[in-house]
Amino acid sequence: MNLTTELRLSDISPAVIQSEIRAMSVECDRVGGINLAQGICDTELPEVVADGAMDAIRAGFNTYTRLDGIALLRHAIAAKLESYNGLTADPETQILVTNGATGALYASLLALLNPGDEVLLFEPFYGYHVSTLLSLRMRPSIVPLAAPSWELDLKAVRNAITSRTRAILINTPANPSGKVFSLSELQGLAEIATEHNLFVLTDEIYEYFLYDGARHISFATLPGMAERTITISGLSKTFSITGWRIGYLAAAPQWISAIGYFHDLTYVCAPAPLQHGAAAGLLQLRDSSFYRELSTAYQAKRDQLCDALNSAGLTPHTPAGAYYVLADASAVEGKTSREKARSLLQRTGIAAVAGSAFFRPGGGDDLLRFCFGKMPHDLDRACAQLQNAL
């Protein structure tokens, strides 16, 4: 008798498939295309960040750190939160360095919620947020935003709340829509969170990518919200170090210990010398024009890609933040957005992500997502190929 026939995957595994974002990156590599699918941000990292990491390696900072991260980085994060976000956080009791923003979210959910708990989030959504909830046997409760400007309907939020609702997950600026939640929208969500005693988890990883005068507001700075909010961010996008996995979160002291426990259990710590590199960047770029120039440069990239998409007949939803564009792909061959993404790659050599990756079944099939976090020469080539091939 072959006993292995009695073995089986977990209950959730059959429903888990490779991210469409990663699937398109693999397909793009196979055909030698230009990858505007995955938000890898393959632009140059600041020299001070690279030097800080290499110096740390040579100085022997290659072992485990404290589970909450090195003191230098935690203090640098605290200073950044106060100066940019208007958020006061004690670096000894309220900040946790994490293995990317993804690790921060994963550990927070493990610490604060139980299987079967419901979390409100907004559509179009970042697929990893939904998949993380499902992997922990929690229930995503999706509230749609109204296209084309992705407006929030607070009545719809209230209608989505049930007796199992325990948290709201806010991504601002948002992937994939580029939506930047307004003060009035956040205030409305704060009122709901207080009324129903909900945690609020915020993914603010794109906080510096803001266009046309858009303003980033950290939810925890709203009156009465600091105690219930887990503020999640990181340096992956800001410093173009997505592969380094340097994220962080700020939260009230009563939540940090439990979140830190689960982060330690899952990841042990973020890479030690890379923490030093990130700290060098935060400290030495603090009073420079780096962040202002970042926003200016990416707004120009956004406009360049949107112009190319318009010329190619792929009408874009111009984003207010982040570095993605959702575009109308109804003119591209294919019945579904997955087919359209592959058709576009075949015709133009440009990889995009199917819009359906960011919607519930049946949604997003006339949309494709493009990333403009690219080196200038790659973005130039991509825009030229889009305009010439369609």
NORFEN-V712469 format. One record per pair of residues at least 24 apart in sequence whose C-alpha atoms are under 7 Angstrom apart, sorted by sequence separation. I is the first residue (numbers start at 1). GAP is how many residues later the second one is. D is the distance in Angstrom with one decimal. If there is no record, write none. Layout:
BEGIN
I_GAP_D, I_GAP_D
END
This chain:
BEGIN
114_24_7.0, 246_24_6.2, 227_25_5.5, 245_25_6.7, 106_26_6.8, 226_26_6.9, 69_27_6.5, 341_27_6.9, 68_28_4.6, 69_28_4.9, 200_28_6.1, 201_28_5.8, 202_28_6.3, 203_28_6.8, 204_28_5.9, 205_28_4.4, 337_28_4.4, 68_29_5.4, 150_29_6.7, 199_29_5.0, 200_29_4.7, 201_29_4.8, 202_29_5.2, 203_29_5.0, 204_29_5.0, 205_29_5.6, 246_29_6.8, 336_29_5.1, 337_29_5.9, 168_30_6.9, 199_30_6.0, 200_30_6.3, 201_30_6.2, 202_30_5.7, 203_30_6.0, 208_30_7.0, 244_30_6.7, 337_30_6.4, 167_31_4.8, 168_31_6.4, 169_31_5.9, 170_31_6.3, 171_31_5.7, 172_31_6.5, 173_31_6.6, 206_31_6.8, 337_31_6.7, 166_32_5.1, 167_32_4.4, 168_32_4.8, 169_32_4.8, 170_32_4.7, 171_32_4.6, 172_32_5.5, 205_32_7.0, 350_32_6.4, 152_33_6.9, 166_33_6.3, 167_33_5.5, 168_33_6.2, 169_33_5.8, 170_33_6.2, 171_33_6.1, 173_33_5.6, 186_33_6.7, 154_34_6.7, 173_34_6.2, 190_35_7.0, 180_36_7.0, 330_36_5.0, 329_37_5.1, 348_37_5.8, 328_38_5.8, 329_38_5.1, 348_38_6.0, 328_39_4.8, 329_39_6.1, 327_40_5.4, 328_40_6.7, 326_41_6.3, 327_41_5.4, 348_41_5.6, 326_42_5.6, 327_42_6.4, 347_42_6.6, 326_43_4.5, 325_44_5.6, 326_44_6.5, 324_45_6.5, 325_45_5.2, 118_46_5.5, 119_46_5.9, 324_46_5.5, 325_46_6.5, 117_47_5.3, 118_47_4.4, 119_47_6.1, 120_47_6.3, 121_47_6.1, 324_47_4.4, 117_48_6.0, 118_48_5.8, 119_48_4.8, 120_48_4.6, 121_48_5.1, 323_48_5.9, 324_48_6.1, 117_49_6.1, 118_49_7.0, 119_49_5.5, 120_49_6.0, 121_49_6.4, 126_49_5.7, 323_49_5.6, 119_50_6.7, 125_50_6.9, 126_50_6.5, 323_50_5.9, 125_51_6.9, 124_52_6.8, 124_53_6.7, 305_67_7.0, 302_70_6.4, 301_71_6.3, 312_74_6.2, 308_75_5.4, 312_75_5.0, 311_76_6.1, 305_78_6.3, 308_78_6.7, 312_78_5.5, 308_79_6.0, 208_83_6.7, 211_84_6.8, 210_85_5.9, 209_86_5.3, 208_87_6.5, 211_88_5.8, 214_106_6.4, 212_108_6.9, 211_109_5.3, 210_110_6.1, 211_110_5.8, 210_111_4.4, 209_112_5.3, 210_112_6.7, 209_113_5.0, 206_116_5.2, 12_123_6.9, 104_128_6.6, 101_131_6.1, 101_132_5.6, 85_133_6.1, 101_133_5.8, 87_134_5.9, 100_134_6.3, 86_135_6.6, 179_140_6.3, 180_140_6.1, 178_141_4.4, 179_141_5.8, 180_141_6.1, 177_142_6.4, 178_142_5.4, 179_142_6.2, 104_143_7.0, 178_143_4.6, 104_144_6.4, 178_144_5.2, 100_145_4.2, 104_145_6.3, 99_146_5.0, 100_146_4.6, 101_146_4.7, 178_146_6.4, 99_147_5.5, 100_147_3.8, 101_147_6.4, 111_147_5.5, 175_147_6.7, 177_147_6.9, 98_148_6.2, 99_148_5.7, 100_148_6.9, 111_148_5.1, 173_148_5.2, 174_148_6.4, 176_148_5.9, 177_148_6.6, 98_149_4.8, 173_149_5.6, 175_149_6.9, 176_149_7.0, 177_149_6.2, 97_150_5.9, 98_150_4.9, 176_150_6.8, 97_151_4.3, 108_151_5.2, 111_151_6.7, 96_152_5.5, 97_152_6.7, 107_152_5.4, 110_152_6.8, 96_153_5.4, 95_154_5.8, 96_154_6.5, 95_155_4.6, 107_155_5.2, 94_156_5.4, 95_156_6.7, 107_156_5.1, 94_157_5.3, 94_158_5.7, 94_159_5.2, 93_160_5.5, 103_160_7.0, 89_161_6.7, 94_162_6.3, 96_164_6.8, 99_168_6.7, 148_169_6.5, 99_170_6.6, 98_171_6.7, 99_171_4.7, 98_172_5.6, 97_173_6.9, 68_192_6.6, 46_193_6.4, 67_193_6.6, 176_193_6.9, 45_194_5.4, 45_195_5.1, 41_196_6.5, 44_196_6.5, 45_196_6.6, 43_197_6.0, 67_197_5.9, 42_198_6.5, 41_199_5.6, 69_200_6.9, 41_201_7.0, 67_201_6.5, 40_202_6.1, 67_202_5.7, 73_202_6.5, 73_203_6.8, 76_203_6.2, 65_204_6.4, 64_205_6.7, 73_206_4.6, 76_206_6.1, 65_207_6.1, 72_207_6.4, 76_207_6.2, 64_208_6.4, 63_209_6.5, 62_210_5.7, 61_211_6.3, 62_211_6.0, 61_212_5.6, 57_216_5.6, 56_217_5.1, 53_220_5.1, 56_220_6.3, 53_221_5.0, 53_223_5.6, 52_224_5.9, 53_224_4.0, 52_225_4.1, 51_226_6.9, 50_227_6.1, 49_228_4.6, 52_228_5.7, 49_229_5.8, 127_230_6.3, 49_231_5.8, 127_231_5.8, 48_232_6.5, 49_232_4.9, 126_232_5.9, 48_233_5.9, 125_233_5.0, 124_234_5.0, 125_234_6.5, 123_235_7.0, 124_235_5.4, 123_236_6.1, 36_314_6.6, 37_314_5.4, 34_315_6.2, 35_315_6.3, 36_315_5.3, 37_315_4.2, 33_316_4.5, 34_316_5.0, 35_316_4.9, 36_316_5.4, 37_316_5.1, 33_317_5.7, 34_317_6.1, 33_318_6.7, 28_323_5.9, 24_327_6.5, 24_329_6.6, 43_330_7.0, 42_331_6.9, 43_331_5.7, 21_332_5.8, 37_332_6.9, 39_332_6.0, 41_332_4.7, 42_332_5.7, 43_332_5.1, 20_333_6.8, 37_333_5.7, 38_333_6.9, 41_333_5.9, 42_333_6.5, 36_334_5.2, 37_334_5.9, 39_334_6.8, 36_335_4.7, 36_336_6.6, 20_337_6.3, 34_348_6.5
END
